[in-house]
Amino acid sequence: MSAKAQDVKSNRPSPRARQKQPHKAGRFIQLVFFSTLLVYAASVIINTQAEIAEQKATIEKLEAEIVEAQQENDEYTRLLSDNDEYEYMLSAAIERGYAYPRETRYYAKSVE
């Protein structure tokens, strides 16, 4: 080959050089895409964990309320199953401010 043919050949970019330019841009786009995907996945996981913790706290609160209500129901059941149901109903009515007709209730006031 002549020197002129070699100069022309060397001035042209090789096929590999042409492929590297788009390849670098494609890698950058892939990197941005996967980085964005990673950030999104991390935020979803964090948000889900926060919701799980909130739901667990709610469940614990509701379980405590259930236990309290069961204890209260057991107490009422015990009181009502006794033979002195009349006495219990009478004391409950007095506590709520009820009285027999024409009955006057007097309550002691502390004198200070």
Secondary structure, DSSP 8 states (H G I E B T S, - for coil): --HHHHHHHHHS--HHHHHHHHHHHHHHHHHHHHHHHHHHHHHHHHHHHHHHHHHHHHHHHHHHHHHHHHHHHHHHHHHHHSS-HHHHHHHHHHHTT---TT----------
